[in-house]
Amino acid sequence: MKQLALVTFISTLMALTACSKPVTTVKDAGSTRPEHIQSTSNDAANIQADISTIQTFGQSQEQYAVALQQRLGDAMQKQDNAALKNAFEEFRAFVLQNNQQLAQLSLKSPEGNLLRQKMIENSQISLEMSEIILAKGSQEAAIQAAEFQPLQAKAMQAQQELSAISEQIYIKLHGQPPSTPNMMPQASVDHAE
């Protein structure tokens, strides 16, 4: 149970800082992608600028996210319920604030906006999963499959969609699929199109 909670917390924090590094792989749980992601922009400069904006935002949050992840892990390992509850409240506030700040970023391209929306959706789903796990405490059996499995499926779908969006952006920026499947788009200046 504690392991499941830690994995869920970590996945939420990773979703929040997914674009903080120039290239970040996103786990692929089978290659089910949306058939078509609507895009009206082929302006590589705007897409590039949006990816840079998202990456910069992720980098600004990364140090705090790592420290928070460590506190959550320590509280779980020590089985300190009071520290876990406090860390979770801090975690929850961080996720909500991060999503709000991410939503307020000024992005120009539909691709950047779609990536942002999927990142926010991903973190919200992970937060919901974390809240269920924390509410059930150490009663692993109390987590009902009917309650948790739909969220797991929703999280997997959102992760796959995030991966597909990232791959499509990469293709738009670089003219070819990434050499490693499911790579996050990379903001770079070497492909001015």
Secondary structure, DSSP 8 states (H G I E B T S, - for coil): -HHHHHHHHHHHHHHHTTTSSSS-B---SS----S--------HHHHHHHHHHHHHHHHHHHHHHHHHHHHHHHHHHHT-HHHHHHHHHHHHHHHHHHHHHHHTS---SHHHHHHHHHHHHHHHHHHHHHHHHHHHTT-GGGS-HHHHHHHHHHHHHHHHHHHHHHHHHHHHHHSS--SSTTB-----SS---
